[in-house]
Amino acid sequence: MNSFLWRASLDTLSFMPLNSADPFGGVIITDWYSPPETPNERFKITGYILGTALRSDAIKVAVFRQVRVGTDQWADAVVEPSTVTAMEDSILTRARQLRIDSATAQ
């Protein structure tokens, strides 16, 4: 597993509550998170580190979205593909920055 992708994934998802993180399997699962500006929707993200290279095919993100339909009821909702792409791009950008920082620190 790529340590830069792992750290970048944790950094990028740090605004959400963490449910589990398995560094050996390369899986990060968040708990549900409702953005303050949209309290009637919530998101959950699972991130997978799939390889050792710092490339786009080494990271996969699954985003789950629900909207409130009652007092304590939630219904699954569509997640725009661009949301997933943006999250993966953010992780890759952060991983590249971590690699650059690591190289210049030596």
N, CA, C and O of each residue as an XYZ file, in Angstrom:
424
protein
N       0.847     -1.185      0.000
C       0.000      0.000      0.000
C       0.888      1.243      0.000
O       1.984      1.236      0.560
N       0.415      2.282     -0.619
C       1.156      3.532     -0.711
C       0.900      4.382      0.537
O      -0.234      4.781      0.801
N       1.953      4.652      1.294
C       1.796      5.399      2.552
C       1.344      6.839      2.308
O       0.640      7.412      3.140
N       1.738      7.428      1.182
C       1.302      8.791      0.882
C      -0.200      8.830      0.599
O      -0.894      9.746      1.041
N      -0.702      7.834     -0.139
C      -2.144      7.764     -0.398
C      -2.922      7.524      0.890
O      -3.995      8.091      1.093
N      -2.370      6.678      1.759
C      -3.035      6.398      3.037
C      -3.164      7.678      3.868
O      -4.250      8.026      4.331
N      -2.047      8.364      4.045
C      -2.043      9.590      4.845
C      -2.929     10.660      4.201
O      -3.669     11.356      4.895
N      -2.851     10.787      2.892
C      -3.664     11.772      2.176
C      -5.151     11.458      2.310
O      -5.970     12.369      2.432
N      -5.499     10.190      2.287
C      -6.902      9.800      2.463
C      -7.395     10.179      3.847
O      -8.488     10.727      3.993
N      -6.595      9.888      4.865
C      -6.977     10.262      6.233
C      -7.095     11.779      6.367
O      -8.034     12.279      6.987
N      -6.142     12.511      5.785
C      -6.185     13.976      5.846
C      -7.428     14.526      5.144
O      -8.121     15.393      5.678
N      -7.697     14.016      3.954
C      -8.810     14.527      3.142
C     -10.163     14.236      3.788
O     -11.088     15.041      3.688
N     -10.273     13.097      4.441
C     -11.541     12.698      5.063
C     -11.645     13.107      6.526
O     -12.600     12.731      7.206
N     -10.689     13.863      7.011
C     -10.633     14.186      8.444
C     -11.805     15.045      8.926
O     -12.055     15.123     10.129
N     -12.526     15.690      8.002
C     -13.680     16.498      8.413
C     -14.883     15.626      8.782
O     -15.859     16.116      9.351
N     -14.809     14.343      8.458
C     -15.905     13.413      8.748
C     -15.512     12.515      9.923
O     -14.329     12.241     10.124
N     -16.500     12.055     10.700
C     -16.159     11.128     11.789
C     -15.685      9.790     11.213
O     -16.295      9.250     10.291
N     -14.614      9.276     11.757
C     -14.027      8.032     11.275
C     -14.707      6.841     11.948
O     -14.833      6.805     13.172
N     -15.140      5.877     11.156
C     -15.756      4.666     11.698
C     -14.699      3.583     11.861
O     -14.619      2.944     12.910
N     -13.881      3.370     10.819
C     -12.785      2.417     10.926
C     -11.717      2.739      9.888
O     -11.989      3.310      8.832
N     -10.501      2.353     10.227
C      -9.365      2.544      9.329
C      -8.464      1.327      9.457
O      -7.935      1.050     10.533
N      -8.290      0.608      8.369
C      -7.476     -0.599      8.347
C      -6.254     -0.353      7.462
O      -6.337     -0.480      6.241
N      -5.119      0.001      8.075
C      -3.941      0.296      7.269
C      -3.383     -0.930      6.538
O      -2.704     -0.783      5.522
N      -3.660     -2.121      7.037
C      -3.155     -3.329      6.386
C      -3.992     -3.687      5.161
O      -3.460     -4.148      4.151
N      -5.304     -3.474      5.255
C      -6.184     -3.730      4.120
C      -6.358     -2.522      3.223
O      -6.854     -2.646      2.103
N      -5.951     -1.342      3.706
C      -6.063     -0.125      2.912
C      -7.481      0.382      2.760
O      -7.851      0.897      1.705
N      -8.286      0.236      3.819
C      -9.690      0.653      3.753
C      -9.981      1.662      4.871
O      -9.628      1.446      6.031
N     -10.629      2.762      4.496
C     -11.066      3.782      5.454
C     -12.573      3.928      5.292
O     -13.069      4.120      4.182
N     -13.297      3.835      6.401
C     -14.748      3.975      6.377
C     -15.139      5.080      7.354
O     -14.781      5.042      8.532
N     -15.872      6.055      6.849
C     -16.345      7.122      7.731
C     -17.736      6.765      8.248
O     -18.396      5.856      7.744
N     -18.156      7.501      9.260
C     -19.531      7.415      9.729
C     -20.328      8.466      8.962
O     -19.756      9.243      8.198
N     -21.623      8.492      9.157
C     -22.454      9.494      8.480
C     -22.087     10.894      8.948
O     -21.792     11.114     10.122
N     -22.109     11.821      8.027
C     -21.778     13.220      8.308
C     -22.779     14.122      7.595
O     -23.007     13.980      6.394
N     -23.369     15.045      8.338
C     -24.267     16.049      7.758
C     -23.559     17.396      7.755
O     -23.198     17.901      8.818
N     -23.354     17.985      6.584
C     -22.737     19.309      6.535
C     -23.631     20.331      7.254
O     -24.854     20.274      7.128
N     -23.034     21.254      7.999
C     -23.832     22.254      8.722
C     -24.762     23.049      7.806
O     -25.859     23.431      8.215
N     -24.326     23.299      6.563
C     -25.139     24.108      5.654
C     -26.294     23.314      5.029
O     -27.220     23.905      4.474
N     -26.245     21.975      5.118
C     -27.334     21.140      4.577
C     -27.658     20.014      5.564
O     -27.321     18.856      5.317
N     -28.313     20.354      6.681
C     -28.562     19.353      7.728
C     -29.550     18.252      7.328
O     -29.674     17.251      8.034
N     -30.246     18.425      6.214
C     -31.203     17.401      5.788
C     -30.619     16.406      4.791
O     -31.351     15.658      4.143
N     -29.307     16.407      4.676
C     -28.640     15.375      3.892
C     -27.392     14.947      4.646
O     -26.822     15.706      5.430
N     -26.983     13.707      4.386
C     -25.789     13.200      5.042
C     -25.014     12.308      4.085
O     -25.558     11.764      3.123
N     -23.726     12.178      4.380
C     -22.812     11.446      3.511
C     -21.995     10.455      4.328
O     -21.737     10.652      5.515
N     -21.604      9.403      3.664
C     -20.701      8.402      4.230
C     -19.736      8.038      3.108
O     -20.144      7.899      1.955
N     -18.461      7.884      3.443
C     -17.450      7.616      2.418
C     -16.624      6.404      2.807
O     -16.255      6.219      3.967
N     -16.344      5.580      1.798
C     -15.397      4.483      1.958
C     -14.282      4.704      0.952
O     -14.524      4.875     -0.243
N     -13.059      4.697      1.456
C     -11.888      4.874      0.597
C     -11.066      3.601      0.569
O     -10.849      2.971      1.604
N     -10.611      3.225     -0.609
C      -9.802      2.023     -0.794
C      -8.470      2.397     -1.419
O      -8.431      3.059     -2.456
N      -7.378      1.976     -0.792
C      -6.057      2.120     -1.383
C      -5.791      0.786     -2.082
O      -5.680     -0.252     -1.430
N      -5.691      0.821     -3.414
C      -5.644     -0.411     -4.204
C      -4.249     -0.782     -4.703
O      -4.053     -1.876     -5.232
N      -3.297      0.101     -4.543
C      -1.975     -0.199     -5.082
C      -0.871      0.538     -4.360
O      -1.111      1.317     -3.438
N       0.334      0.275     -4.799
C       1.497      0.895     -4.171
C       1.976      2.135     -4.920
O       2.709      2.954     -4.365
N       1.566      2.273     -6.170
C       1.992      3.420     -6.975
C       1.112      4.632     -6.668
O      -0.061      4.498     -6.319
N       1.699      5.800     -6.805
C       0.952      7.046     -6.598
C       0.299      7.427     -7.924
O       0.744      8.336     -8.624
N      -0.784      6.693     -8.248
C      -1.508      6.889     -9.498
C      -3.004      6.887     -9.214
O      -3.453      6.447     -8.156
N      -3.761      7.388    -10.180
C      -5.211      7.493     -9.989
C      -5.892      6.145     -9.834
O      -6.929      6.061     -9.176
N      -5.345      5.088    -10.419
C      -5.987      3.781    -10.285
C      -5.630      3.081     -8.972
O      -6.055      1.949     -8.742
N      -4.861      3.736     -8.119
C      -4.510      3.159     -6.820
C      -5.446      3.615     -5.706
O      -5.324      3.174     -4.563
N      -6.378      4.500     -6.045
C      -7.345      4.987     -5.042
C      -8.753      4.868     -5.618
O      -9.001      5.205     -6.776
N      -9.666      4.382     -4.783
C     -11.077      4.313     -5.180
C     -11.902      4.818     -4.008
O     -11.685      4.421     -2.863
N     -12.837      5.685     -4.303
C     -13.703      6.254     -3.278
C     -15.153      5.921     -3.627
O     -15.579      6.045     -4.775
N     -15.894      5.496     -2.612
C     -17.336      5.286     -2.756
C     -18.033      6.272     -1.829
O     -17.762      6.298     -0.628
N     -18.929      7.080     -2.383
C     -19.660      8.077     -1.611
C     -21.129      7.665     -1.551
O     -21.745      7.367     -2.574
N     -21.673      7.653     -0.348
C     -23.077      7.329     -0.133
C     -23.771      8.581      0.390
O     -23.228      9.293      1.235
N     -24.965      8.844     -0.113
C     -25.698     10.051      0.258
C     -27.123      9.668      0.626
O     -27.743      8.828     -0.026
N     -27.627     10.292      1.670
C     -29.012     10.117      2.067
C     -29.633     11.474      2.343
O     -28.950     12.416      2.745
N     -30.949     11.559      2.119
C     -31.686     12.779      2.436
C     -32.767     12.431      3.453
O     -33.315     11.329      3.456
N     -33.055     13.397      4.311
C     -34.063     13.200      5.356
C     -35.452     13.196      4.720
O     -35.795     14.086      3.942
N     -36.254     12.167      5.068
C     -37.616     12.075      4.549
C     -38.643     12.089      5.676
O     -39.848     12.101      5.425
N     -38.175     12.086      6.888
C     -39.063     12.139      8.052
C     -38.254     12.581      9.240
O     -37.090     12.960      9.103
N     -38.860     12.536     10.402
C     -38.165     12.985     11.601
C     -36.857     12.231     11.818
O     -35.806     12.845     11.999
N     -36.921     10.924     11.801
C     -35.714     10.106     11.978
C     -35.535      9.122     10.838
O     -34.992      8.035     11.031
N     -35.989      9.497      9.652
C     -35.894      8.594      8.511
C     -35.042      9.210      7.413
O     -35.099     10.410      7.145
N     -34.255      8.350      6.791
C     -33.369      8.770      5.710
C     -33.610      7.878      4.503
O     -33.914      6.694      4.651
N     -33.476      8.439      3.321
C     -33.614      7.680      2.079
C     -32.353      7.866      1.244
O     -31.787      8.957      1.189
N     -31.924      6.791      0.599
C     -30.758      6.868     -0.273
C     -31.017      7.860     -1.401
O     -32.132      7.968     -1.910
N     -29.969      8.579     -1.779
C     -30.087      9.588     -2.830
C     -28.910      9.442     -3.790
O     -27.900      8.814     -3.473
N     -29.063     10.026     -4.949
C     -28.043      9.959     -5.997
C     -26.814     10.784     -5.595
O     -26.928     11.879     -5.045
N     -25.658     10.229     -5.883
C     -24.394     10.954     -5.710
C     -23.878     11.266     -7.110
O     -23.735     10.370     -7.942
N     -23.605     12.521     -7.359
C     -23.071     12.915     -8.661
C     -21.690     12.276     -8.859
O     -20.862     12.306     -7.949
N     -21.439     11.704    -10.035
C     -20.117     11.123    -10.307
C     -18.980     12.131    -10.107
O     -17.868     11.756     -9.736
N     -19.267     13.404    -10.354
C     -18.232     14.434    -10.176
C     -17.812     14.563     -8.710
O     -16.684     14.963     -8.423
N     -18.711     14.228     -7.785
C     -18.373     14.265     -6.360
C     -17.301     13.228     -6.040
O     -16.343     13.516     -5.323
N     -17.470     12.029     -6.573
C     -16.498     10.951     -6.359
C     -15.160     11.332     -6.994
O     -14.109     11.180     -6.373
N     -15.203     11.822     -8.222
C     -13.981     12.218     -8.922
C     -13.252     13.325     -8.166
O     -12.029     13.288     -8.037
N     -13.990     14.299     -7.671
C     -13.384     15.409     -6.924
C     -12.710     14.904     -5.652
O     -11.630     15.375     -5.296
N     -13.337     13.952     -4.963
C     -12.757     13.403     -3.739
C     -11.470     12.633     -4.058
O     -10.466     12.783     -3.361
N     -11.501     11.814     -5.106
C     -10.299     11.070     -5.498
C      -9.190     12.022     -5.924
O      -8.027     11.809     -5.583
N      -9.537     13.066     -6.662
C      -8.541     14.058     -7.086
C      -7.935     14.782     -5.890
O      -6.734     15.050     -5.870
N      -8.756     15.099     -4.896
C      -8.250     15.769     -3.689
C      -7.247     14.888     -2.956
O      -6.210     15.360     -2.491
N      -7.569     13.608     -2.861
C      -6.659     12.669     -2.191
C      -5.346     12.565     -2.954
O      -4.272     12.599     -2.352
N      -5.425     12.438     -4.276
C      -4.202     12.347     -5.084
C      -3.356     13.607     -4.985
O      -2.132     13.526     -4.880
N      -3.987     14.752     -5.018
C      -3.260     16.017     -4.899
C      -2.552     16.105     -3.551
O      -1.392     16.510     -3.474
N      -3.253     15.726     -2.500
C      -2.657     15.744     -1.156
C      -1.504     14.738     -1.069
O      -0.469     15.035     -0.472
N      -1.675     13.554     -1.656
C      -0.619     12.533     -1.624
C       0.638     13.019     -2.342
O       1.758     12.799     -1.881
N       0.432     13.678     -3.467
C       1.586     14.213     -4.205
C       2.307     15.289     -3.387
O       3.536     15.360     -3.382
N       1.528     16.118     -2.700
C       2.136     17.151     -1.856
C       2.918     16.526     -0.700
O       4.005     16.992     -0.361
N       2.365     15.477     -0.101
C       3.071     14.778      0.981
C       4.380     14.178      0.475
O       5.390     14.213      1.178
N       4.368     13.629     -0.738
C       5.587     13.045     -1.309
C       6.634     14.137     -1.558
O       7.816     13.939     -1.276
N       6.203     15.280     -2.080
C       7.127     16.391     -2.311
C       7.704     16.887     -0.985
O       8.906     17.127     -0.868
N       6.825     17.037      0.014
C       7.285     17.492      1.336
C       8.292     16.520      1.927
O       9.276     16.934      2.540
N       8.049     15.234      1.745
C       8.937     14.208      2.274
C      10.308     14.262      1.589
O      11.342     14.108      2.239
N      10.303     14.478      0.290
C      11.566     14.532     -0.453
C      12.378     15.772     -0.100
O      13.605     15.708     -0.021
N      11.706     16.896      0.114
C      12.443     18.125      0.429
C      12.898     18.163      1.882
O      13.788     18.940      2.228
N      12.307     17.346      2.728
C      12.691     17.318      4.145
C      13.973     16.525      4.372
O      14.575     16.590      5.444
N      14.380     15.778      3.355
C      15.568     14.919      3.544
C      16.827     15.573      3.111
O      17.899     14.976      3.209
